[in-house]
Amino acid sequence: MATRTVQQTSSGLPDFLQFNDLASETAGGKVIFATDEWFAPAQNLLKRETPEFIATAFTEFGKWMDGWESRRKRIPGHDWCIIELGVPGVVHGIDIDTSFFTGNYAPSASVQAACLERPSALSLEGDRTGMAASEKELRHAAELHSENWEELVPVTKLKPGYADSCHNYFHVNSSRRVTHVRLNMYPDGGIARLRVYGVGQRDWSTVSSREEVDLVALVNGGVCLGYTDAHFGHPRNMIGLGRAPNMGDGWETARRLDRPAVLKMDGQGILQVPGSEWAVLRLGHPGVIHSIEIDTNHFKAPGPSPTHVLRRKCGALWRRQSRASGHCPRWWGQQA
């Protein structure tokens, strides 16, 4: 039987959740350093999928967990990891998700950030379960002096990973461009996911005025500002990297319950379906639009019928609309 998600009011969840997750592995985010990954590797933090729990799943190192979990510390210090954002940008909010980590969640955490001029030489490859940072990795990590990076989230107590307490939301008040974040947990334990919500920021000084670019793409600073419905998939999925692997990586709305019981055509042969769905996307940079691609890959039966795009010069907004319904819209952030 399906589980119904409890409806929340617009004031119940932070607005920044509607921005892009700049650290997600689907956006190119990756963990480049972690002090300890004994029970579960830190790369799990960046999975797009929500965490899951399998009671019978174990590895040779202990209980399998869908997140990052270090062993109990028996030496001075605390555990931490460094994440290279898939899309550099301005961070507006952070979610430290402790889902299913109940008796083993990290008691406290903090987040720091920096904008590095050059990519770091640090990298982690393969399954890191049961591993800890080597002396060489520790030396390379020390060269970044990440302990001195700007603090986005101060040391804060976390809540356990039960359904009603697992999301630890933090508003970030910073206008600086960020390329890397450091997640600290005190002193050890587990965290399921780290979501770094913000808006991508590209260096447009290196782009020729004659170069064709996707102005609404996530990597170029595009962001969704509002929509009517996102029951099966958020509109921001449309501006993600590459082509969608499946329908779940697109924008799909719920079917309207007020649609006619029997559909009819008018005298011109046009099917009479009231209403429509729409999403508003802000471009990463003003520009002259030469072409628009609407990719309906994987949407065979549930694809939209007529679709049209409206533009607005001031504020560089796109309104992408598909016929079929029209619910109470959701807006956040600046609309201009």
C-alpha positions in Angstrom: 0.0 0.0 0.0 1.3 3.4 -0.9 2.3 5.8 1.8 0.8 9.3 1.6 3.2 12.1 2.1 1.9 14.6 4.7 1.1 17.9 3.0 3.2 20.8 4.4 2.3 24.4 4.1 4.7 26.7 2.3 5.9 28.0 5.6 6.7 24.5 6.9 9.6 23.9 4.6 12.5 26.3 3.7 12.2 28.0 0.3 15.8 27.0 -0.6 14.7 23.4 -1.2 13.4 24.5 -4.6 16.9 25.5 -5.8 19.3 23.1 -7.4 21.4 20.6 -5.4 24.9 21.7 -6.5 26.6 18.8 -4.8 24.4 15.9 -6.2 26.3 13.2 -8.1 24.0 13.7 -11.0 25.3 17.3 -11.3 28.9 16.0 -11.1 29.5 16.3 -7.4 32.1 14.0 -5.9 33.7 13.3 -2.5 37.5 13.9 -2.9 38.5 13.2 0.7 37.2 11.5 3.8 38.9 10.6 7.1 37.1 7.3 7.6 34.6 5.3 5.7 34.5 2.1 7.6 30.8 1.2 7.6 29.6 3.2 4.6 31.5 5.4 2.0 31.1 9.2 1.9 30.1 9.2 -1.8 26.7 8.0 -0.7 26.1 11.5 0.7 25.6 12.7 -2.9 23.1 10.2 -4.2 20.1 11.7 -5.8 17.8 9.0 -4.5 16.3 9.3 -1.1 18.0 7.0 1.5 16.8 3.5 2.0 17.1 0.9 4.8 17.5 -2.8 4.3 17.3 -4.6 7.7 19.0 -7.8 6.4 21.8 -6.1 4.5 25.3 -6.5 6.0 28.9 -6.2 4.7 32.0 -7.8 6.0 32.6 -4.6 8.0 29.2 -4.4 9.7 25.7 -3.2 9.0 25.1 -1.8 5.5 23.9 1.8 5.6 22.8 4.1 2.8 24.9 7.1 3.7 28.4 7.9 5.2 29.3 6.2 8.4 32.6 6.2 10.2 33.8 3.9 13.0 33.9 5.0 16.6 36.9 7.3 17.1 39.7 5.9 19.2 42.1 8.7 18.3 42.0 12.5 18.9 40.0 14.6 16.4 36.8 14.2 14.5 35.7 12.9 11.1 35.3 15.1 8.1 35.1 15.0 4.3 35.6 17.4 1.4 33.1 17.5 -1.5 33.8 19.1 -4.9 30.6 20.6 -6.1 29.4 19.4 -9.5 28.2 23.0 -10.3 30.0 25.9 -8.6 27.7 28.6 -7.4 26.1 30.5 -4.5 24.8 28.4 -1.7 21.4 29.4 -0.2 20.7 26.4 2.1 21.9 23.0 3.3 20.1 19.8 4.4 22.0 17.3 6.5 19.8 14.3 6.3 20.3 11.6 9.0 17.6 9.2 7.6 17.8 5.7 9.3 20.8 6.7 11.4 19.1 6.6 14.8 21.4 5.1 17.3 24.5 5.8 15.2 23.9 9.3 13.8 26.5 12.0 14.1 25.6 14.1 17.3 26.8 17.4 15.7 28.0 18.7 12.4 29.2 21.9 10.7 29.8 22.9 7.1 32.6 25.1 5.6 33.2 26.2 2.0 35.7 27.7 -0.3 36.2 28.8 -3.9 39.4 27.2 -5.1 41.1 28.7 -8.2 42.4 25.4 -9.3 40.9 21.9 -9.1 42.3 19.8 -6.2 44.5 16.8 -6.9 42.6 14.8 -4.3 40.3 12.1 -5.6 38.7 8.9 -4.3 38.1 5.9 -6.5 36.1 2.7 -6.1 34.2 1.3 -3.1 35.7 2.8 0.0 33.8 0.7 2.5 36.1 -0.5 5.3 38.8 2.2 4.5 40.3 5.2 6.1 42.4 8.1 4.7 46.0 7.1 4.1 48.9 9.2 5.3 49.4 10.5 1.7 45.8 11.5 1.4 45.9 13.2 4.8 49.0 15.2 3.7 47.3 16.3 0.4 44.2 17.3 2.2 46.1 19.3 4.8 47.5 21.4 1.9 44.0 22.8 1.3 43.8 24.2 4.8 40.1 23.4 4.8 39.9 23.9 8.5 40.2 27.7 7.8 37.4 27.8 5.1 34.4 30.1 5.5 31.8 28.7 7.9 28.4 28.2 6.3 26.9 26.2 9.1 28.3 26.5 12.7 28.7 23.4 14.9 25.1 22.4 15.5 23.5 19.4 17.2 21.7 17.1 14.7 18.5 15.3 15.1 18.2 11.5 14.7 17.2 9.8 11.5 13.5 9.2 12.2 11.0 10.2 9.5 9.8 13.2 11.5 13.3 14.5 12.5 15.8 13.4 9.9 16.1 16.6 7.9 18.4 19.2 9.5 17.8 22.4 7.5 20.2 25.4 7.5 19.7 28.7 5.8 23.0 30.1 4.4 23.5 33.8 4.2 26.5 34.2 1.8 26.9 35.7 -1.7 30.3 34.1 -2.4 30.8 31.6 -5.2 31.7 28.2 -3.8 33.4 25.3 -5.5 34.1 23.0 -2.5 32.5 22.3 0.9 33.8 20.5 3.9 31.4 18.5 6.1 32.5 18.0 9.6 30.8 15.5 12.0 31.6 15.5 15.7 33.1 13.3 16.6 32.0 10.4 14.4 28.8 8.5 13.3 26.6 8.5 10.3 24.9 11.0 7.9 22.7 9.8 5.0 22.7 12.7 2.6 24.1 16.2 2.2 22.1 18.5 -0.1 23.8 21.8 -1.0 21.0 24.0 -2.5 21.9 27.0 -4.5 22.2 28.6 -7.9 25.0 27.8 -10.3 27.4 30.7 -11.2 29.5 30.6 -14.3 32.3 32.9 -15.2 30.7 34.6 -18.3 33.8 36.7 -19.0 35.4 33.6 -20.7 32.4 33.1 -23.0 32.3 34.7 -26.4 29.2 36.7 -27.3 29.0 34.6 -30.5 29.1 31.3 -28.7 25.9 29.4 -28.5 25.2 28.2 -24.9 22.2 26.8 -23.1 21.1 29.8 -21.1 18.7 27.9 -18.8 21.0 25.0 -18.0 21.8 24.2 -14.4 25.6 24.5 -15.0 25.1 28.0 -16.5 23.0 29.4 -13.6 19.5 28.5 -14.6 17.0 28.0 -11.8 13.3 27.2 -11.5 11.3 30.0 -9.8 7.8 28.6 -9.7 5.5 25.9 -11.0 1.9 24.7 -10.7 2.5 21.0 -9.9 5.4 18.6 -9.4 3.8 15.4 -8.2 6.0 13.0 -10.0 9.0 15.1 -10.9 10.3 18.7 -10.2 10.6 21.1 -13.1 14.3 21.7 -12.2 15.0 18.3 -13.6 14.5 19.7 -17.1 17.7 21.8 -16.8 19.9 19.2 -15.3 23.1 17.7 -16.9 22.8 15.5 -20.0 19.7 13.5 -21.0 17.4 12.0 -18.4 18.1 8.2 -17.8 14.3 7.7 -17.1 11.0 9.4 -16.5 11.9 10.1 -12.9 14.5 12.6 -14.1 12.0 14.9 -15.8 9.1 17.1 -14.9 5.8 15.2 -14.5 2.6 16.5 -13.0 -0.4 14.7 -11.4 -3.5 14.1 -13.5 -6.2 16.6 -12.7 -9.2 15.2 -10.9 -11.5 17.9 -12.4 -10.9 16.8 -16.0 -14.1 15.9 -17.9 -15.3 12.4 -17.6 -15.7 12.2 -21.4 -13.4 14.3 -23.5 -14.8 16.1 -26.6 -13.6 18.0 -29.6 -14.8 21.4 -30.7 -15.8 22.4 -34.2 -12.2 22.8 -35.2 -11.2 19.3 -34.1 -9.4 20.6 -31.0 -9.6 18.4 -27.9 -11.3 20.3 -25.1 -9.0 19.8 -22.0 -9.3 22.7 -19.5 -6.3 24.3 -17.9 -2.6 23.8 -18.2 0.6 23.3 -16.2 3.5 25.7 -16.2 6.9 26.3 -14.8 9.0 29.5 -14.7 12.7 29.2 -15.2 15.2 32.1 -14.8 18.0 32.1 -17.3 21.6 32.1 -16.0 22.4 35.1 -18.2 20.5 37.4 -20.5 20.8 36.5 -24.1 19.3 36.3 -27.6 17.3 33.0 -27.9 17.8 31.3 -31.3 16.3 27.9 -30.6 14.5 25.9 -27.9 14.6 22.2 -27.3 11.9 20.4 -25.4 13.0 16.9 -24.7 10.2 14.4 -24.1 12.5 11.3 -23.9 10.9 8.4 -22.0 7.6 10.2 -21.8 5.7 8.1 -24.3 2.1 7.7 -23.0 2.2 10.5 -20.4 3.9 13.1 -22.6 2.2 16.6 -22.8 0.1 17.6 -25.8 0.6 21.2 -27.0 3.5 23.0 -25.3 4.6 26.6 -25.6 7.2 28.9 -24.1 6.8 32.5 -23.1 9.6 34.9 -22.5 10.0 38.1 -20.6 12.9 40.5 -21.2 13.2 42.1 -17.8 14.6 39.5 -15.4 15.1 37.0 -18.2 12.3 34.6 -17.3 11.1 31.6 -19.2 7.6 30.2 -18.7 7.4 26.7 -20.0 3.8 25.6 -20.3 2.1 22.3 -21.1 -1.6 21.8 -21.7 -3.6 19.7 -19.3 -4.3 21.4 -16.0 -3.6 24.3 -13.7 -3.3 24.1 -9.9 -2.4 26.6 -7.3 1.2 27.8 -8.3 4.2 27.6 -6.0 6.6 30.6 -6.0 9.8 31.3 -4.1 12.8 33.5 -4.2 12.9 36.6 -6.4 10.5 36.4 -9.3 12.1 39.1 -11.4 
